[in-house]
Amino acid sequence: MIRLEKITGKNIRDLLKLNVSEDQKGFVAANDTSIIEAYIAVTSGGHAFPFGIYDGDLPVGFCMIGYGTDDSWEDAPAVAKDSYNIWRLMIDRRYQGRGYGKAAMRLILDFIAAQPCGPAELCWLSYEPENTAAKALYASFGFRETGEFDGEEMIAVKSLRPDSPAVPAGAEIRRAAPEDIPAAAGLAAELWPHHPVEEFMEEFTSLLADNGRGLFLAFADGVPAGFAECSLRHDYVEGTESSPVGYLEGIYVEETVRHRGIARSLLSACEAWAREKGCSEFASDCELTNIESQGFHRAVGFTEANRLVAYVRKL
């Protein structure tokens, strides 16, 4: 499984050994240079997130994400202010042509979507005009050239404004039926293994019989891969006493198929259900310590409401 791993004293030597081919060295800085630049950015008041790209335990590449500018950056392009930046992306010459670049881009954009440095309108990157492979890769993820340059590199940008996502390729989202209860219960038991699967079978059976609750199941390549529960809530947010608010009870996607947009599609299904029930707002909440969950809520357009960790968005 492809993943991003923070650079530590344990893996830095392996990542420094990664190299692109000779004809690509003019397009991307060496990893040691990138790590030095990350250090300078952070010590100059900026933000840099260097990661190793791994396939299981095998290091196959390197990437670095930035945000905003820092005191050491002279002549920074205007787009850099308050925007995220894909600063570096390289796949070792031995592992190119295997889809690692695209897989890494999905993980990078998911990391940015969590808004680790706060909200932003844009993500930007730059590349040499002759680097047609990079241009094609970034264009496939929605990056568009602006006609501006960062030094001699073309700048391309991507909007980070949340939109209702289409169901990703290979996935299916549907309202759970009675025959789906065993699959949903099995997924719930993976998430909460200290509860017996029979408890979830009973819970989901009751849920399907309740007109004020909804259950949606996600399939990836034909296999059950996630679920989401939603309900109608009164008095959840001040001012909604007279009409219900749709509420996300819980959402779960198996780790092996995350970063494909399945969670967003499940959320969209729950929101569509809430609109059908006459709701004009949709709410959720999470623990203050759950930074990943907070990032997801912000990335899909929720704003904090008047409860401690509540989020609400208009439907």
C-alpha positions as CSV (number, residue, x, y, z in Angstrom):
1,M,0.0,0.0,0.0
2,I,1.3,3.4,-1.0
3,R,1.8,5.8,1.9
4,L,3.6,9.0,3.0
5,E,6.0,8.7,5.9
6,K,7.6,11.6,7.8
7,I,11.3,11.9,7.5
8,T,13.2,10.8,10.7
9,G,16.7,9.8,11.7
10,K,15.7,6.2,10.9
11,N,14.7,6.6,7.2
12,I,16.6,9.7,6.0
13,R,19.6,7.8,4.7
14,D,17.4,5.5,2.6
15,L,15.6,8.5,1.1
16,L,18.8,10.3,0.3
17,K,19.8,7.3,-1.8
18,L,16.8,7.8,-4.2
19,N,17.6,9.4,-7.5
20,V,15.9,10.2,-10.8
21,S,17.4,9.3,-14.1
22,E,20.2,11.4,-15.6
23,D,17.9,13.1,-18.2
24,Q,15.5,14.1,-15.4
25,K,18.1,15.7,-13.0
26,G,17.6,19.1,-14.6
27,F,13.9,19.0,-13.6
28,V,14.0,18.2,-9.9
29,A,16.4,19.0,-7.1
30,A,18.2,16.2,-5.2
31,N,16.6,15.1,-2.0
32,D,19.4,16.4,0.2
33,T,18.9,19.8,-1.3
34,S,15.1,19.6,-0.7
35,I,15.6,18.6,3.0
36,I,18.0,21.5,3.5
37,E,15.4,23.9,1.9
38,A,12.8,22.5,4.3
39,Y,15.0,23.2,7.3
40,I,15.7,26.8,6.1
41,A,12.0,27.4,5.5
42,V,11.0,26.2,8.9
43,T,13.7,28.1,10.7
44,S,12.7,31.2,8.8
45,G,9.1,31.1,10.0
46,G,7.7,29.1,7.1
47,H,6.1,25.7,6.7
48,A,7.5,22.6,5.0
49,F,6.4,19.0,5.1
50,P,9.0,16.5,3.6
51,F,7.8,12.9,3.3
52,G,9.2,9.7,2.0
53,I,6.9,7.8,-0.5
54,Y,6.6,4.2,0.5
55,D,5.2,1.0,-1.0
56,G,4.8,-1.0,2.1
57,D,8.3,-0.9,3.6
58,L,10.0,0.0,0.3
59,P,11.0,3.7,-0.2
60,V,10.2,4.6,-3.8
61,G,10.2,8.4,-3.8
62,F,10.2,11.7,-2.0
63,C,7.8,14.7,-1.8
64,M,7.6,18.0,0.0
65,I,4.6,20.2,0.7
66,G,4.8,23.8,1.7
67,Y,2.5,26.6,2.7
68,G,2.9,30.4,2.3
69,T,6.2,32.1,2.2
70,D,9.1,32.6,4.7
71,D,11.6,35.2,5.5
72,S,14.3,33.7,3.4
73,W,12.3,33.5,0.2
74,E,13.1,36.4,-2.1
75,D,10.9,37.2,-5.1
76,A,8.2,34.7,-4.1
77,P,5.4,34.6,-6.7
78,A,2.2,36.2,-5.6
79,V,0.3,32.9,-5.6
80,A,2.5,31.6,-2.8
81,K,1.0,33.9,-0.2
82,D,-1.5,31.9,2.0
83,S,-1.5,29.0,-0.5
84,Y,-0.3,25.4,-0.3
85,N,2.5,24.3,-2.6
86,I,3.6,21.0,-3.9
87,W,7.3,21.8,-3.6
88,R,8.9,18.6,-4.7
89,L,7.8,15.2,-6.1
90,M,10.2,12.6,-7.3
91,I,10.0,8.8,-7.9
92,D,13.3,6.9,-7.9
93,R,14.4,5.9,-11.4
94,R,14.1,2.2,-10.5
95,Y,10.3,2.5,-9.7
96,Q,9.1,4.8,-12.4
97,G,6.3,3.7,-14.7
98,R,4.5,1.8,-12.0
99,G,1.8,4.4,-11.1
100,Y,3.6,5.6,-8.0
101,G,3.5,9.3,-9.1
102,K,-0.2,9.3,-9.4
103,A,-0.7,7.4,-6.2
104,A,1.6,9.9,-4.4
105,M,-0.3,12.8,-5.8
106,R,-3.6,11.5,-4.4
107,L,-2.0,11.3,-0.9
108,I,-0.4,14.7,-1.2
109,L,-3.7,16.3,-2.1
110,D,-5.4,14.5,0.7
111,F,-2.8,15.8,3.1
112,I,-3.4,19.4,1.8
113,A,-7.2,18.9,1.9
114,A,-6.8,18.4,5.7
115,Q,-5.5,22.0,5.8
116,P,-2.6,21.5,8.3
117,C,-1.7,25.2,8.1
118,G,-5.3,26.5,7.9
119,P,-7.7,27.2,5.1
120,A,-6.5,28.2,1.6
121,E,-8.1,28.9,-1.7
122,L,-5.3,27.5,-3.9
123,C,-2.6,24.9,-4.3
124,W,0.2,25.7,-6.7
125,L,3.3,24.1,-8.1
126,S,5.8,24.8,-10.8
127,Y,7.9,22.8,-13.4
128,E,10.3,23.4,-16.3
129,P,8.4,24.0,-19.5
130,E,10.2,21.1,-21.1
131,N,9.0,18.6,-18.4
132,T,6.1,17.3,-20.4
133,A,5.6,14.3,-18.1
134,A,5.2,16.4,-15.0
135,K,2.8,18.8,-16.9
136,A,0.6,15.9,-18.0
137,L,0.6,14.4,-14.5
138,Y,-0.4,17.6,-12.8
139,A,-3.0,18.5,-15.4
140,S,-4.7,15.1,-14.8
141,F,-5.2,16.3,-11.2
142,G,-6.7,19.6,-12.2
143,F,-3.7,21.9,-12.2
144,R,-3.9,24.7,-14.8
145,E,-1.1,26.9,-16.0
146,T,-1.5,30.6,-15.2
147,G,1.1,32.0,-17.6
148,E,3.2,33.1,-14.7
149,F,6.7,31.9,-13.7
150,D,8.6,31.1,-10.6
151,G,12.1,31.8,-11.9
152,E,12.2,29.8,-15.1
153,E,9.4,27.3,-14.1
154,M,5.8,27.5,-15.2
155,I,3.3,28.0,-12.4
156,A,0.1,25.9,-12.4
157,V,-2.7,26.1,-9.8
158,K,-5.6,24.1,-8.5
159,S,-8.6,25.4,-6.6
160,L,-9.1,23.9,-3.1
161,R,-12.7,25.1,-2.8
162,P,-14.9,22.1,-1.8
163,D,-17.3,20.8,-4.4
164,S,-19.7,17.9,-4.3
165,P,-17.5,15.0,-5.5
166,A,-18.5,12.5,-8.1
167,V,-18.3,8.9,-7.0
168,P,-14.7,7.8,-7.7
169,A,-13.9,5.2,-10.4
170,G,-14.3,1.6,-9.2
171,A,-16.6,2.7,-6.3
172,E,-20.3,2.5,-5.6
173,I,-22.3,4.3,-2.9
174,R,-25.8,3.1,-2.1
175,R,-28.5,3.2,0.6
176,A,-28.1,0.1,2.7
177,A,-30.8,-2.6,2.3
178,P,-31.5,-5.5,4.7
179,E,-29.3,-7.8,2.8
180,D,-26.4,-5.3,3.3
181,I,-26.6,-5.5,7.1
182,P,-24.0,-8.3,7.5
183,A,-21.5,-6.4,5.4
184,A,-22.1,-3.1,7.3
185,A,-21.8,-5.0,10.6
186,G,-18.6,-6.6,9.6
187,L,-17.1,-3.2,8.8
188,A,-18.3,-1.7,12.1
189,A,-16.7,-4.6,13.9
190,E,-13.4,-3.8,12.3
191,L,-13.7,-0.2,13.5
192,W,-14.8,-1.2,17.0
193,P,-13.4,-4.7,17.6
194,H,-14.3,-4.7,21.3
195,H,-18.0,-5.0,20.3
196,P,-19.4,-8.3,18.9
197,V,-20.6,-8.2,15.3
198,E,-24.0,-9.4,16.5
199,E,-24.4,-6.1,18.4
200,F,-24.0,-4.2,15.1
201,M,-26.3,-6.5,13.2
202,E,-29.0,-5.6,15.8
203,E,-28.2,-1.9,15.7
204,F,-28.3,-1.7,11.9
205,T,-31.5,-3.7,11.7
206,S,-33.1,-1.2,14.0
207,L,-31.6,1.7,12.0
208,L,-33.1,0.6,8.7
209,A,-36.5,0.5,10.4
210,D,-36.2,4.1,11.6
211,N,-37.4,6.8,9.2
212,G,-35.3,9.4,11.0
213,R,-32.0,7.6,10.4
214,G,-30.0,6.6,7.3
215,L,-27.3,4.1,6.5
216,F,-25.1,4.1,3.4
217,L,-22.6,1.5,2.2
218,A,-19.6,2.0,0.0
219,F,-18.1,-0.6,-2.3
220,A,-14.7,-0.5,-3.9
221,D,-14.2,-2.8,-6.8
222,G,-17.3,-4.7,-5.8
223,V,-16.2,-5.3,-2.2
224,P,-17.7,-3.6,0.9
225,A,-15.3,-0.9,1.9
226,G,-17.0,1.6,4.1
227,F,-20.3,3.0,5.6
228,A,-21.8,6.2,6.9
229,E,-24.7,6.7,9.4
230,C,-26.8,9.8,9.5
231,S,-29.9,11.0,11.4
232,L,-32.2,13.9,12.1
233,R,-31.4,16.0,15.1
234,H,-33.4,18.7,16.9
235,D,-31.9,21.3,19.2
236,Y,-28.4,20.3,18.0
237,V,-27.4,23.8,17.0
238,E,-29.0,26.9,18.5
239,G,-31.8,28.3,16.3
240,T,-32.8,24.9,14.7
241,E,-35.4,23.9,17.2
242,S,-38.3,24.3,14.8
243,S,-36.7,22.2,12.0
244,P,-34.4,19.2,12.1
245,V,-30.7,19.3,11.2
246,G,-29.1,16.4,9.3
247,Y,-26.3,14.9,11.5
248,L,-23.4,12.6,10.6
249,E,-23.4,9.9,13.2
250,G,-20.3,8.3,11.9
251,I,-18.3,7.5,8.7
252,Y,-15.7,4.8,8.1
253,V,-13.6,3.7,5.1
254,E,-11.2,0.8,5.2
255,E,-7.6,1.9,5.2
256,T,-6.7,0.0,2.1
257,V,-9.0,2.1,-0.1
258,R,-8.7,5.5,1.6
259,H,-7.6,8.6,-0.3
260,R,-9.9,7.8,-3.3
261,G,-12.7,10.2,-2.4
262,I,-15.0,7.5,-1.0
263,A,-15.5,9.3,2.3
264,R,-16.6,12.4,0.5
265,S,-19.0,10.4,-1.6
266,L,-20.5,8.8,1.5
267,L,-20.9,12.3,3.1
268,S,-22.6,13.5,-0.1
269,A,-25.1,10.6,0.1
270,C,-25.9,11.5,3.7
271,E,-26.4,15.1,2.8
272,A,-28.7,14.2,-0.1
273,W,-30.7,12.1,2.3
274,A,-31.0,15.0,4.7
275,R,-32.2,17.4,2.0
276,E,-34.9,14.9,1.1
277,K,-36.0,15.1,4.8
278,G,-36.3,18.8,4.5
279,C,-33.1,19.8,6.2
280,S,-31.3,23.0,5.2
281,E,-28.2,22.3,7.3
282,F,-26.0,19.3,8.0
283,A,-23.9,18.9,11.2
284,S,-21.2,16.8,12.6
285,D,-18.6,16.9,15.4
286,C,-15.4,15.4,16.5
287,E,-13.0,15.3,19.4
288,L,-10.7,18.3,19.8
289,T,-7.7,16.0,19.8
290,N,-8.7,14.4,16.5
291,I,-6.7,16.7,14.1
292,E,-7.3,14.4,11.1
293,S,-11.1,14.5,11.5
294,Q,-11.1,18.3,12.0
295,G,-9.1,18.6,8.8
296,F,-11.6,16.5,6.9
297,H,-14.5,18.6,8.2
298,R,-12.8,21.8,7.1
299,A,-11.8,20.4,3.8
300,V,-15.3,19.5,2.7
301,G,-16.7,22.8,3.7
302,F,-17.9,22.6,7.3
303,T,-17.5,25.6,9.5
304,E,-17.4,25.5,13.3
305,A,-20.7,26.1,15.0
306,N,-21.6,27.3,18.5
307,R,-20.8,23.9,20.1
308,L,-17.4,23.1,21.3
309,V,-16.4,20.8,18.4
310,A,-19.5,21.0,16.2
311,Y,-19.4,21.6,12.4
312,V,-22.3,22.8,10.2
313,R,-22.6,23.4,6.5
314,K,-25.5,24.6,4.4
315,L,-27.2,22.1,2.1
